[in-house]
Every structure is written in C-alpha cells, then in structure tokens.
Amino acid sequence: MISRICILMAAFLSFATYSNAATILQAQSVSTSGTEDPTYGSIDSLINQSGLSASYVSGVNDFDNFVATTTGFKNPQGIGGVYAPFPVNLDFAFSGTVNLDGAAIWNQIGSASLKEFDLYGSLSGNFDDIILLGSYLHDHQGGLAFIADFTQTAVSAIRMTINSNYGYSFSARFDEIAFRGTISAVPLPAALPLFAAGLIALGFRSFRREKTAA
C-alpha cells in the first residue's frame, strides 16, 4: 500500500513540474530602419526558415540539437539583407513576451556577409526600454550558425544593429536568424503540498493498521 502511494506521489510531482528546456524560437515579423535589399529575397526570408537546410517547430525543437547540424544553404549570396550605409537596424518582433538567452545567425558566403553587429532587447516592443544584450563579430561565412550568447532577458522584440559587412559597399545579407528561448518551469500548485501531506498521512495510517492486524 505504502509503495503504491509513493509511486502515485512521484508521478504527480513529475507531472506538476519540469526542468527548464532551451528551445528554438521563431520571430513573428521583421522590419528595418533602412532600405531592404530585395536582390535574393525579402527580409521576411530571414525568419521563415527558407534559408536553412532543415526546418524546425518554434518552441518545440531543442535549440542546441538543431543548430549543431543545420546549415544555411539556399543561396551563397544570402537570402535577405539591407542596404548600406551602416549602422542599420533589423527589428524582430514576437507575438508576446519570451525569455531569450541567445540567437543563431546563419551567414551568407561573400563580401556582403554579416560581420559586426549589436543585439538589443525590448520588453515593451517599441524600444523605449531598450537594453544592450551584446556586441558580436560574426567570424565565419556559410555553414553552421554563429551563436550569439547573452544573459537571459524577457523581451517581446529584438533589435539587430548591423555595423559592418566583409567589404561589399552596397548591402549586408545573411540567410536566417532564430532565437534560443527557455521555457520556465511550471510552478507547483498551491494545493499540492496539502495533497502530498494527505497521502503521507493515509500511508502511515494504513501502515499502522497492517502492523496492528499482524
């Protein structure tokens, strides 16, 4: 009897709580402060998975596993981009508040590829509360994604400020960007400790009855 109660409690607790898991998250929209370079695709192509060798389900697929094997491959010259002069902003908006601690950027191959950039976060979404997440140098072209790590931050929009490319005088382009989000653990229901205490009391009472009957 006691063993069955213990199993039931363990199952209930495991259902009520779970550990944090970093998933890959997709922005809902993108806009720019500059002029879009439509040569190989719109800036919407930067977030619609069209520049990747594999697809993912936002909020489901594990971030680390996905970026470990996925490359940008659609076009050596990149999918979406913006014209110089730099700096120029790309703003990525989400449908609500998300907790992010990183981004994956798949670069193009060539002198227009993304080089130096900053990432900013905004909880309001309109960047009146802008916070710098980090400054980065994208150190390779093509292939696997560059991972831009930063401290976990609650945001509803991310701004990428492009500061330079690898020498092309007209625009900066890359294949895709996706974000690393952490799903917060579900809080323990307030009544659960009382339920657990009741099960323990029930088990102890049953144990005493069985011992007395013996």
mmCIF file of the C-alpha atoms, coordinates in Angstrom:
data_MODEL
# 
_entry.id   MODEL 
# 
loop_
_atom_site.group_PDB 
_atom_site.id 
_atom_site.type_symbol 
_atom_site.label_atom_id 
_atom_site.label_alt_id 
_atom_site.label_comp_id 
_atom_site.label_asym_id 
_atom_site.label_entity_id 
_atom_site.label_seq_id 
_atom_site.pdbx_PDB_ins_code 
_atom_site.Cartn_x 
_atom_site.Cartn_y 
_atom_site.Cartn_z 
_atom_site.occupancy 
_atom_site.B_iso_or_equiv 
_atom_site.pdbx_formal_charge 
_atom_site.auth_seq_id 
_atom_site.auth_comp_id 
_atom_site.auth_asym_id 
_atom_site.auth_atom_id 
_atom_site.pdbx_PDB_model_num 
ATOM 1   C CA . MET A 1 1   ? 0.000  0.000  0.000   1.00 0.00 ? 1   MET A CA 1 
ATOM 2   C CA . ILE A 1 2   ? 2.740  2.433  1.001   1.00 0.00 ? 2   ILE A CA 1 
ATOM 3   C CA . SER A 1 3   ? 4.762  1.678  -2.124  1.00 0.00 ? 3   SER A CA 1 
ATOM 4   C CA . ARG A 1 4   ? 1.714  2.384  -4.316  1.00 0.00 ? 4   ARG A CA 1 
ATOM 5   C CA . ILE A 1 5   ? 1.190  5.722  -2.581  1.00 0.00 ? 5   ILE A CA 1 
ATOM 6   C CA . CYS A 1 6   ? 4.841  6.677  -3.081  1.00 0.00 ? 6   CYS A CA 1 
ATOM 7   C CA . ILE A 1 7   ? 4.623  5.852  -6.784  1.00 0.00 ? 7   ILE A CA 1 
ATOM 8   C CA . LEU A 1 8   ? 1.470  7.958  -7.096  1.00 0.00 ? 8   LEU A CA 1 
ATOM 9   C CA . MET A 1 9   ? 3.131  10.917 -5.388  1.00 0.00 ? 9   MET A CA 1 
ATOM 10  C CA . ALA A 1 10  ? 6.207  10.712 -7.632  1.00 0.00 ? 10  ALA A CA 1 
ATOM 11  C CA . ALA A 1 11  ? 4.058  10.599 -10.757 1.00 0.00 ? 11  ALA A CA 1 
ATOM 12  C CA . PHE A 1 12  ? 2.007  13.577 -9.595  1.00 0.00 ? 12  PHE A CA 1 
ATOM 13  C CA . LEU A 1 13  ? 5.073  15.645 -8.796  1.00 0.00 ? 13  LEU A CA 1 
ATOM 14  C CA . SER A 1 14  ? 6.733  14.864 -12.118 1.00 0.00 ? 14  SER A CA 1 
ATOM 15  C CA . PHE A 1 15  ? 3.572  15.941 -13.936 1.00 0.00 ? 15  PHE A CA 1 
ATOM 16  C CA . ALA A 1 16  ? 3.340  19.197 -11.993 1.00 0.00 ? 16  ALA A CA 1 
ATOM 17  C CA . THR A 1 17  ? 6.945  20.310 -12.528 1.00 0.00 ? 17  THR A CA 1 
ATOM 18  C CA . TYR A 1 18  ? 9.615  20.018 -15.190 1.00 0.00 ? 18  TYR A CA 1 
ATOM 19  C CA . SER A 1 19  ? 13.101 21.320 -15.740 1.00 0.00 ? 19  SER A CA 1 
ATOM 20  C CA . ASN A 1 20  ? 13.903 24.281 -17.978 1.00 0.00 ? 20  ASN A CA 1 
ATOM 21  C CA . ALA A 1 21  ? 14.438 23.396 -21.642 1.00 0.00 ? 21  ALA A CA 1 
ATOM 22  C CA . ALA A 1 22  ? 16.033 25.661 -24.261 1.00 0.00 ? 22  ALA A CA 1 
ATOM 23  C CA . THR A 1 23  ? 14.056 25.548 -27.490 1.00 0.00 ? 23  THR A CA 1 
ATOM 24  C CA . ILE A 1 24  ? 14.467 27.306 -30.812 1.00 0.00 ? 24  ILE A CA 1 
ATOM 25  C CA . LEU A 1 25  ? 12.063 30.223 -31.266 1.00 0.00 ? 25  LEU A CA 1 
ATOM 26  C CA . GLN A 1 26  ? 10.982 31.999 -34.424 1.00 0.00 ? 26  GLN A CA 1 
ATOM 27  C CA . ALA A 1 27  ? 10.247 35.732 -34.597 1.00 0.00 ? 27  ALA A CA 1 
ATOM 28  C CA . GLN A 1 28  ? 6.786  36.629 -35.886 1.00 0.00 ? 28  GLN A CA 1 
ATOM 29  C CA . SER A 1 29  ? 7.815  39.622 -38.004 1.00 0.00 ? 29  SER A CA 1 
ATOM 30  C CA . VAL A 1 30  ? 10.808 41.699 -39.051 1.00 0.00 ? 30  VAL A CA 1 
ATOM 31  C CA . SER A 1 31  ? 11.202 45.351 -40.072 1.00 0.00 ? 31  SER A CA 1 
ATOM 32  C CA . THR A 1 32  ? 14.122 47.632 -40.865 1.00 0.00 ? 32  THR A CA 1 
ATOM 33  C CA . SER A 1 33  ? 15.115 51.230 -40.228 1.00 0.00 ? 33  SER A CA 1 
ATOM 34  C CA . GLY A 1 34  ? 16.934 51.208 -43.548 1.00 0.00 ? 34  GLY A CA 1 
ATOM 35  C CA . THR A 1 35  ? 16.175 50.109 -47.093 1.00 0.00 ? 35  THR A CA 1 
ATOM 36  C CA . GLU A 1 36  ? 15.584 46.463 -47.877 1.00 0.00 ? 36  GLU A CA 1 
ATOM 37  C CA . ASP A 1 37  ? 17.866 44.756 -50.378 1.00 0.00 ? 37  ASP A CA 1 
ATOM 38  C CA . PRO A 1 38  ? 15.462 42.586 -52.431 1.00 0.00 ? 38  PRO A CA 1 
ATOM 39  C CA . THR A 1 39  ? 18.113 41.067 -54.705 1.00 0.00 ? 39  THR A CA 1 
ATOM 40  C CA . TYR A 1 40  ? 17.678 37.489 -53.433 1.00 0.00 ? 40  TYR A CA 1 
ATOM 41  C CA . GLY A 1 41  ? 14.625 37.770 -51.191 1.00 0.00 ? 41  GLY A CA 1 
ATOM 42  C CA . SER A 1 42  ? 12.796 39.994 -48.740 1.00 0.00 ? 42  SER A CA 1 
ATOM 43  C CA . ILE A 1 43  ? 13.864 40.462 -45.136 1.00 0.00 ? 43  ILE A CA 1 
ATOM 44  C CA . ASP A 1 44  ? 10.901 38.239 -44.224 1.00 0.00 ? 44  ASP A CA 1 
ATOM 45  C CA . SER A 1 45  ? 13.042 35.404 -45.580 1.00 0.00 ? 45  SER A CA 1 
ATOM 46  C CA . LEU A 1 46  ? 15.380 35.898 -42.640 1.00 0.00 ? 46  LEU A CA 1 
ATOM 47  C CA . ILE A 1 47  ? 12.844 34.351 -40.251 1.00 0.00 ? 47  ILE A CA 1 
ATOM 48  C CA . ASN A 1 48  ? 10.740 31.944 -42.350 1.00 0.00 ? 48  ASN A CA 1 
ATOM 49  C CA . GLN A 1 49  ? 13.278 29.063 -42.471 1.00 0.00 ? 49  GLN A CA 1 
ATOM 50  C CA . SER A 1 50  ? 13.684 29.387 -46.242 1.00 0.00 ? 50  SER A CA 1 
ATOM 51  C CA . GLY A 1 51  ? 17.453 29.778 -45.851 1.00 0.00 ? 51  GLY A CA 1 
ATOM 52  C CA . LEU A 1 52  ? 18.022 26.608 -43.838 1.00 0.00 ? 52  LEU A CA 1 
ATOM 53  C CA . SER A 1 53  ? 18.918 23.026 -44.725 1.00 0.00 ? 53  SER A CA 1 
ATOM 54  C CA . ALA A 1 54  ? 16.282 21.743 -42.262 1.00 0.00 ? 54  ALA A CA 1 
ATOM 55  C CA . SER A 1 55  ? 13.092 23.036 -40.668 1.00 0.00 ? 55  SER A CA 1 
ATOM 56  C CA . TYR A 1 56  ? 12.036 23.351 -37.043 1.00 0.00 ? 56  TYR A CA 1 
ATOM 57  C CA . VAL A 1 57  ? 8.900  23.832 -34.985 1.00 0.00 ? 57  VAL A CA 1 
ATOM 58  C CA . SER A 1 58  ? 9.160  27.019 -32.958 1.00 0.00 ? 58  SER A CA 1 
ATOM 59  C CA . GLY A 1 59  ? 9.018  26.363 -29.225 1.00 0.00 ? 59  GLY A CA 1 
ATOM 60  C CA . VAL A 1 60  ? 9.361  22.597 -29.712 1.00 0.00 ? 60  VAL A CA 1 
ATOM 61  C CA . ASN A 1 61  ? 12.722 21.667 -31.230 1.00 0.00 ? 61  ASN A CA 1 
ATOM 62  C CA . ASP A 1 62  ? 15.780 21.713 -28.980 1.00 0.00 ? 62  ASP A CA 1 
ATOM 63  C CA . PHE A 1 63  ? 17.966 24.689 -29.905 1.00 0.00 ? 63  PHE A CA 1 
ATOM 64  C CA . ASP A 1 64  ? 21.375 23.063 -29.406 1.00 0.00 ? 64  ASP A CA 1 
ATOM 65  C CA . ASN A 1 65  ? 20.485 19.907 -31.305 1.00 0.00 ? 65  ASN A CA 1 
ATOM 66  C CA . PHE A 1 66  ? 19.053 21.847 -34.228 1.00 0.00 ? 66  PHE A CA 1 
ATOM 67  C CA . VAL A 1 67  ? 21.909 24.315 -34.707 1.00 0.00 ? 67  VAL A CA 1 
ATOM 68  C CA . ALA A 1 68  ? 24.541 21.579 -34.332 1.00 0.00 ? 68  ALA A CA 1 
ATOM 69  C CA . THR A 1 69  ? 23.714 20.098 -37.744 1.00 0.00 ? 69  THR A CA 1 
ATOM 70  C CA . THR A 1 70  ? 21.685 22.701 -39.674 1.00 0.00 ? 70  THR A CA 1 
ATOM 71  C CA . THR A 1 71  ? 23.357 24.911 -42.265 1.00 0.00 ? 71  THR A CA 1 
ATOM 72  C CA . GLY A 1 72  ? 22.304 27.846 -44.385 1.00 0.00 ? 72  GLY A CA 1 
ATOM 73  C CA . PHE A 1 73  ? 22.217 26.630 -47.961 1.00 0.00 ? 73  PHE A CA 1 
ATOM 74  C CA . LYS A 1 74  ? 19.652 28.255 -50.226 1.00 0.00 ? 74  LYS A CA 1 
ATOM 75  C CA . ASN A 1 75  ? 21.874 30.870 -51.834 1.00 0.00 ? 75  ASN A CA 1 
ATOM 76  C CA . PRO A 1 76  ? 25.601 31.632 -51.451 1.00 0.00 ? 76  PRO A CA 1 
ATOM 77  C CA . GLN A 1 77  ? 24.750 35.353 -51.629 1.00 0.00 ? 77  GLN A CA 1 
ATOM 78  C CA . GLY A 1 78  ? 22.314 35.245 -48.730 1.00 0.00 ? 78  GLY A CA 1 
ATOM 79  C CA . ILE A 1 79  ? 18.543 35.370 -48.584 1.00 0.00 ? 79  ILE A CA 1 
ATOM 80  C CA . GLY A 1 80  ? 17.646 38.746 -47.069 1.00 0.00 ? 80  GLY A CA 1 
ATOM 81  C CA . GLY A 1 81  ? 19.521 41.948 -46.458 1.00 0.00 ? 81  GLY A CA 1 
ATOM 82  C CA . VAL A 1 82  ? 19.594 45.715 -46.087 1.00 0.00 ? 82  VAL A CA 1 
ATOM 83  C CA . TYR A 1 83  ? 21.412 48.392 -47.998 1.00 0.00 ? 83  TYR A CA 1 
ATOM 84  C CA . ALA A 1 84  ? 24.317 50.430 -46.598 1.00 0.00 ? 84  ALA A CA 1 
ATOM 85  C CA . PRO A 1 85  ? 25.227 52.873 -45.139 1.00 0.00 ? 85  PRO A CA 1 
ATOM 86  C CA . PHE A 1 86  ? 25.699 51.279 -41.753 1.00 0.00 ? 86  PHE A CA 1 
ATOM 87  C CA . PRO A 1 87  ? 24.640 51.157 -38.980 1.00 0.00 ? 87  PRO A CA 1 
ATOM 88  C CA . VAL A 1 88  ? 21.176 49.942 -39.908 1.00 0.00 ? 88  VAL A CA 1 
ATOM 89  C CA . ASN A 1 89  ? 18.591 48.162 -37.747 1.00 0.00 ? 89  ASN A CA 1 
ATOM 90  C CA . LEU A 1 90  ? 16.589 44.980 -38.165 1.00 0.00 ? 90  LEU A CA 1 
ATOM 91  C CA . ASP A 1 91  ? 13.792 44.626 -35.587 1.00 0.00 ? 91  ASP A CA 1 
ATOM 92  C CA . PHE A 1 92  ? 12.419 41.152 -34.839 1.00 0.00 ? 92  PHE A CA 1 
ATOM 93  C CA . ALA A 1 93  ? 9.071  41.032 -33.028 1.00 0.00 ? 93  ALA A CA 1 
ATOM 94  C CA . PHE A 1 94  ? 7.447  38.153 -31.130 1.00 0.00 ? 94  PHE A CA 1 
ATOM 95  C CA . SER A 1 95  ? 3.759  37.540 -30.506 1.00 0.00 ? 95  SER A CA 1 
ATOM 96  C CA . GLY A 1 96  ? 4.254  38.015 -26.755 1.00 0.00 ? 96  GLY A CA 1 
ATOM 97  C CA . THR A 1 97  ? 6.894  38.029 -24.049 1.00 0.00 ? 97  THR A CA 1 
ATOM 98  C CA . VAL A 1 98  ? 9.632  35.425 -24.409 1.00 0.00 ? 98  VAL A CA 1 
ATOM 99  C CA . ASN A 1 99  ? 12.706 34.651 -22.301 1.00 0.00 ? 99  ASN A CA 1 
ATOM 100 C CA . LEU A 1 100 ? 15.746 34.624 -24.575 1.00 0.00 ? 100 LEU A CA 1 
ATOM 101 C CA . ASP A 1 101 ? 19.420 33.971 -23.933 1.00 0.00 ? 101 ASP A CA 1 
ATOM 102 C CA . GLY A 1 102 ? 20.867 33.614 -27.406 1.00 0.00 ? 102 GLY A CA 1 
ATOM 103 C CA . ALA A 1 103 ? 20.460 33.797 -31.167 1.00 0.00 ? 103 ALA A CA 1 
ATOM 104 C CA . ALA A 1 104 ? 21.648 31.693 -34.096 1.00 0.00 ? 104 ALA A CA 1 
ATOM 105 C CA . ILE A 1 105 ? 22.612 33.560 -37.273 1.00 0.00 ? 105 ILE A CA 1 
ATOM 106 C CA . TRP A 1 106 ? 23.346 31.657 -40.477 1.00 0.00 ? 106 TRP A CA 1 
ATOM 107 C CA . ASN A 1 107 ? 25.599 33.794 -42.681 1.00 0.00 ? 107 ASN A CA 1 
ATOM 108 C CA . GLN A 1 108 ? 25.926 34.063 -46.433 1.00 0.00 ? 108 GLN A CA 1 
ATOM 109 C CA . ILE A 1 109 ? 29.172 33.500 -48.331 1.00 0.00 ? 109 ILE A CA 1 
ATOM 110 C CA . GLY A 1 110 ? 30.917 36.556 -49.767 1.00 0.00 ? 110 GLY A CA 1 
ATOM 111 C CA . SER A 1 111 ? 31.849 40.153 -49.048 1.00 0.00 ? 111 SER A CA 1 
ATOM 112 C CA . ALA A 1 112 ? 28.238 41.195 -48.288 1.00 0.00 ? 112 ALA A CA 1 
ATOM 113 C CA . SER A 1 113 ? 28.006 38.722 -45.408 1.00 0.00 ? 113 SER A CA 1 
ATOM 114 C CA . LEU A 1 114 ? 27.226 39.984 -41.932 1.00 0.00 ? 114 LEU A CA 1 
ATOM 115 C CA . LYS A 1 115 ? 30.266 40.908 -39.837 1.00 0.00 ? 115 LYS A CA 1 
ATOM 116 C CA . GLU A 1 116 ? 29.870 43.220 -36.821 1.00 0.00 ? 116 GLU A CA 1 
ATOM 117 C CA . PHE A 1 117 ? 26.530 43.671 -35.117 1.00 0.00 ? 117 PHE A CA 1 
ATOM 118 C CA . ASP A 1 118 ? 24.843 44.510 -31.808 1.00 0.00 ? 118 ASP A CA 1 
ATOM 119 C CA . LEU A 1 119 ? 21.768 42.896 -30.285 1.00 0.00 ? 119 LEU A CA 1 
ATOM 120 C CA . TYR A 1 120 ? 19.291 44.832 -28.165 1.00 0.00 ? 120 TYR A CA 1 
ATOM 121 C CA . GLY A 1 121 ? 16.152 43.731 -26.337 1.00 0.00 ? 121 GLY A CA 1 
ATOM 122 C CA . SER A 1 122 ? 12.871 45.467 -25.567 1.00 0.00 ? 122 SER A CA 1 
ATOM 123 C CA . LEU A 1 123 ? 10.118 44.226 -23.285 1.00 0.00 ? 123 LEU A CA 1 
ATOM 124 C CA . SER A 1 124 ? 7.616  46.832 -24.487 1.00 0.00 ? 124 SER A CA 1 
ATOM 125 C CA . GLY A 1 125 ? 8.348  46.070 -28.129 1.00 0.00 ? 125 GLY A CA 1 
ATOM 126 C CA . ASN A 1 126 ? 8.790  49.709 -29.154 1.00 0.00 ? 126 ASN A CA 1 
ATOM 127 C CA . PHE A 1 127 ? 12.357 50.024 -27.807 1.00 0.00 ? 127 PHE A CA 1 
ATOM 128 C CA . ASP A 1 128 ? 11.625 52.854 -25.382 1.00 0.00 ? 128 ASP A CA 1 
ATOM 129 C CA . ASP A 1 129 ? 13.135 50.491 -22.790 1.00 0.00 ? 129 ASP A CA 1 
ATOM 130 C CA . ILE A 1 130 ? 15.995 49.278 -24.979 1.00 0.00 ? 130 ILE A CA 1 
ATOM 131 C CA . ILE A 1 131 ? 18.765 47.238 -23.349 1.00 0.00 ? 131 ILE A CA 1 
ATOM 132 C CA . LEU A 1 132 ? 22.053 46.150 -24.923 1.00 0.00 ? 132 LEU A CA 1 
ATOM 133 C CA . LEU A 1 133 ? 22.369 42.361 -24.943 1.00 0.00 ? 133 LEU A CA 1 
ATOM 134 C CA . GLY A 1 134 ? 25.787 42.171 -26.553 1.00 0.00 ? 134 GLY A CA 1 
ATOM 135 C CA . SER A 1 135 ? 28.153 43.180 -29.371 1.00 0.00 ? 135 SER A CA 1 
ATOM 136 C CA . TYR A 1 136 ? 29.384 40.492 -31.757 1.00 0.00 ? 136 TYR A CA 1 
ATOM 137 C CA . LEU A 1 137 ? 31.715 39.655 -34.624 1.00 0.00 ? 137 LEU A CA 1 
ATOM 138 C CA . HIS A 1 138 ? 30.278 37.006 -36.963 1.00 0.00 ? 138 HIS A CA 1 
ATOM 139 C CA . ASP A 1 139 ? 33.539 35.204 -37.622 1.00 0.00 ? 139 ASP A CA 1 
ATOM 140 C CA . HIS A 1 140 ? 32.630 32.886 -40.482 1.00 0.00 ? 140 HIS A CA 1 
ATOM 141 C CA . GLN A 1 141 ? 30.701 32.713 -43.745 1.00 0.00 ? 141 GLN A CA 1 
ATOM 142 C CA . GLY A 1 142 ? 28.292 29.962 -44.752 1.00 0.00 ? 142 GLY A CA 1 
ATOM 143 C CA . GLY A 1 143 ? 27.957 26.610 -43.000 1.00 0.00 ? 143 GLY A CA 1 
ATOM 144 C CA . LEU A 1 144 ? 26.737 26.309 -39.436 1.00 0.00 ? 144 LEU A CA 1 
ATOM 145 C CA . ALA A 1 145 ? 25.209 29.151 -37.464 1.00 0.00 ? 145 ALA A CA 1 
ATOM 146 C CA . PHE A 1 146 ? 27.078 31.683 -35.389 1.00 0.00 ? 146 PHE A CA 1 
ATOM 147 C CA . ILE A 1 147 ? 25.731 31.640 -31.820 1.00 0.00 ? 147 ILE A CA 1 
ATOM 148 C CA . ALA A 1 148 ? 25.343 34.990 -30.074 1.00 0.00 ? 148 ALA A CA 1 
ATOM 149 C CA . ASP A 1 149 ? 25.010 34.300 -26.354 1.00 0.00 ? 149 ASP A CA 1 
ATOM 150 C CA . PHE A 1 150 ? 23.656 36.813 -23.852 1.00 0.00 ? 150 PHE A CA 1 
ATOM 151 C CA . THR A 1 151 ? 22.166 36.921 -20.362 1.00 0.00 ? 151 THR A CA 1 
ATOM 152 C CA . GLN A 1 152 ? 18.615 35.580 -20.235 1.00 0.00 ? 152 GLN A CA 1 
ATOM 153 C CA . THR A 1 153 ? 16.252 38.504 -20.762 1.00 0.00 ? 153 THR A CA 1 
ATOM 154 C CA . ALA A 1 154 ? 12.478 38.835 -21.024 1.00 0.00 ? 154 ALA A CA 1 
ATOM 155 C CA . VAL A 1 155 ? 11.660 40.601 -24.305 1.00 0.00 ? 155 VAL A CA 1 
ATOM 156 C CA . SER A 1 156 ? 8.936  40.989 -26.881 1.00 0.00 ? 156 SER A CA 1 
ATOM 157 C CA . ALA A 1 157 ? 11.307 42.299 -29.585 1.00 0.00 ? 157 ALA A CA 1 
ATOM 158 C CA . ILE A 1 158 ? 14.978 42.047 -30.543 1.00 0.00 ? 158 ILE A CA 1 
ATOM 159 C CA . ARG A 1 159 ? 16.907 44.667 -32.499 1.00 0.00 ? 159 ARG A CA 1 
ATOM 160 C CA . MET A 1 160 ? 19.951 43.744 -34.560 1.00 0.00 ? 160 MET A CA 1 
ATOM 161 C CA . THR A 1 161 ? 22.092 46.765 -35.423 1.00 0.00 ? 161 THR A CA 1 
ATOM 162 C CA . ILE A 1 162 ? 24.334 45.881 -38.354 1.00 0.00 ? 162 ILE A CA 1 
ATOM 163 C CA . ASN A 1 163 ? 27.592 47.817 -38.118 1.00 0.00 ? 163 ASN A CA 1 
ATOM 164 C CA . SER A 1 164 ? 29.623 46.270 -40.938 1.00 0.00 ? 164 SER A CA 1 
ATOM 165 C CA . ASN A 1 165 ? 29.930 43.524 -43.540 1.00 0.00 ? 165 ASN A CA 1 
ATOM 166 C CA . TYR A 1 166 ? 33.001 41.898 -45.078 1.00 0.00 ? 166 TYR A CA 1 
ATOM 167 C CA . GLY A 1 167 ? 33.713 44.694 -47.540 1.00 0.00 ? 167 GLY A CA 1 
ATOM 168 C CA . TYR A 1 168 ? 30.821 44.906 -50.015 1.00 0.00 ? 168 TYR A CA 1 
ATOM 169 C CA . SER A 1 169 ? 29.879 48.554 -50.439 1.00 0.00 ? 169 SER A CA 1 
ATOM 170 C CA . PHE A 1 170 ? 26.157 48.212 -51.099 1.00 0.00 ? 170 PHE A CA 1 
ATOM 171 C CA . SER A 1 171 ? 24.466 45.919 -48.569 1.00 0.00 ? 171 SER A CA 1 
ATOM 172 C CA . ALA A 1 172 ? 24.733 43.298 -45.835 1.00 0.00 ? 172 ALA A CA 1 
ATOM 173 C CA . ARG A 1 173 ? 22.976 39.943 -46.190 1.00 0.00 ? 173 ARG A CA 1 
ATOM 174 C CA . PHE A 1 174 ? 22.601 36.669 -44.330 1.00 0.00 ? 174 PHE A CA 1 
ATOM 175 C CA . ASP A 1 175 ? 20.459 33.544 -44.556 1.00 0.00 ? 175 ASP A CA 1 
ATOM 176 C CA . GLU A 1 176 ? 18.463 33.187 -41.353 1.00 0.00 ? 176 GLU A CA 1 
ATOM 177 C CA . ILE A 1 177 ? 18.143 34.115 -37.697 1.00 0.00 ? 177 ILE A CA 1 
ATOM 178 C CA . ALA A 1 178 ? 16.421 32.175 -34.899 1.00 0.00 ? 178 ALA A CA 1 
ATOM 179 C CA . PHE A 1 179 ? 16.439 32.555 -31.143 1.00 0.00 ? 179 PHE A CA 1 
ATOM 180 C CA . ARG A 1 180 ? 17.107 30.430 -28.088 1.00 0.00 ? 180 ARG A CA 1 
ATOM 181 C CA . GLY A 1 181 ? 14.299 30.581 -25.548 1.00 0.00 ? 181 GLY A CA 1 
ATOM 182 C CA . THR A 1 182 ? 13.898 29.000 -22.150 1.00 0.00 ? 182 THR A CA 1 
ATOM 183 C CA . ILE A 1 183 ? 10.559 27.589 -21.101 1.00 0.00 ? 183 ILE A CA 1 
ATOM 184 C CA . SER A 1 184 ? 10.061 28.423 -17.426 1.00 0.00 ? 184 SER A CA 1 
ATOM 185 C CA . ALA A 1 185 ? 9.234  25.586 -15.054 1.00 0.00 ? 185 ALA A CA 1 
ATOM 186 C CA . VAL A 1 186 ? 5.551  25.269 -14.269 1.00 0.00 ? 186 VAL A CA 1 
ATOM 187 C CA . PRO A 1 187 ? 5.033  26.458 -10.668 1.00 0.00 ? 187 PRO A CA 1 
ATOM 188 C CA . LEU A 1 188 ? 3.934  23.917 -8.117  1.00 0.00 ? 188 LEU A CA 1 
ATOM 189 C CA . PRO A 1 189 ? 0.176  24.215 -7.483  1.00 0.00 ? 189 PRO A CA 1 
ATOM 190 C CA . ALA A 1 190 ? -0.530 25.694 -4.049  1.00 0.00 ? 190 ALA A CA 1 
ATOM 191 C CA . ALA A 1 191 ? -2.727 22.737 -3.055  1.00 0.00 ? 191 ALA A CA 1 
ATOM 192 C CA . LEU A 1 192 ? -0.128 20.108 -3.990  1.00 0.00 ? 192 LEU A CA 1 
ATOM 193 C CA . PRO A 1 193 ? 1.766  20.128 -0.666  1.00 0.00 ? 193 PRO A CA 1 
ATOM 194 C CA . LEU A 1 194 ? -1.524 19.561 1.166   1.00 0.00 ? 194 LEU A CA 1 
ATOM 195 C CA . PHE A 1 195 ? -2.336 16.700 -1.192  1.00 0.00 ? 195 PHE A CA 1 
ATOM 196 C CA . ALA A 1 196 ? 1.088  15.159 -0.597  1.00 0.00 ? 196 ALA A CA 1 
ATOM 197 C CA . ALA A 1 197 ? 0.703  15.528 3.172   1.00 0.00 ? 197 ALA A CA 1 
ATOM 198 C CA . GLY A 1 198 ? -2.662 13.779 2.944   1.00 0.00 ? 198 GLY A CA 1 
ATOM 199 C CA . LEU A 1 199 ? -1.149 10.881 1.040   1.00 0.00 ? 199 LEU A CA 1 
ATOM 200 C CA . ILE A 1 200 ? 1.614  10.523 3.614   1.00 0.00 ? 200 ILE A CA 1 
ATOM 201 C CA . ALA A 1 201 ? -0.904 10.535 6.467   1.00 0.00 ? 201 ALA A CA 1 
ATOM 202 C CA . LEU A 1 202 ? -3.013 7.968  4.634   1.00 0.00 ? 202 LEU A CA 1 
ATOM 203 C CA . GLY A 1 203 ? 0.017  5.754  4.086   1.00 0.00 ? 203 GLY A CA 1 
ATOM 204 C CA . PHE A 1 204 ? 1.074  5.987  7.740   1.00 0.00 ? 204 PHE A CA 1 
ATOM 205 C CA . ARG A 1 205 ? -2.459 5.135  8.905   1.00 0.00 ? 205 ARG A CA 1 
ATOM 206 C CA . SER A 1 206 ? -2.576 2.156  6.560   1.00 0.00 ? 206 SER A CA 1 
ATOM 207 C CA . PHE A 1 207 ? 0.822  1.020  7.812   1.00 0.00 ? 207 PHE A CA 1 
ATOM 208 C CA . ARG A 1 208 ? -0.339 1.141  11.440  1.00 0.00 ? 208 ARG A CA 1 
ATOM 209 C CA . ARG A 1 209 ? -3.469 -0.868 10.588  1.00 0.00 ? 209 ARG A CA 1 
ATOM 210 C CA . GLU A 1 210 ? -1.433 -3.526 8.790   1.00 0.00 ? 210 GLU A CA 1 
ATOM 211 C CA . LYS A 1 211 ? 1.038  -3.696 11.678  1.00 0.00 ? 211 LYS A CA 1 
ATOM 212 C CA . THR A 1 212 ? -1.789 -3.988 14.246  1.00 0.00 ? 212 THR A CA 1 
ATOM 213 C CA . ALA A 1 213 ? -3.521 -6.710 12.231  1.00 0.00 ? 213 ALA A CA 1 
ATOM 214 C CA . ALA A 1 214 ? -0.272 -8.653 12.074  1.00 0.00 ? 214 ALA A CA 1 
# 
